[in-house]
Amino acid sequence: MPRPRQAGATAAALLVYATPAQVHRRALNTAYAPRLLNPSTRRSVTLVNRLLR
């Protein structure tokens, strides 16, 4: 007769899947990261931040 599983063993076996919103956000971050993180964009964002203060 098999032994019943303990709660910890069952909880450790749960798999976490990304939600559709997380998948969408990761895809957008991957697509736009090179454009948003280049030096010219950073300079323009810094300039706008200085102007708004």
ZINOR-V38624 format. One record per pair of residues at least 24 apart in sequence whose C-alpha atoms are under 10 Angstrom apart, sorted by the first residue. I is the first residue (numbers start at 1). GAP is how many residues later the second one is. D is the distance in whole Angstrom. If there is no record, write none. Layout:
I,GAP,D
I,GAP,D
This chain:
none
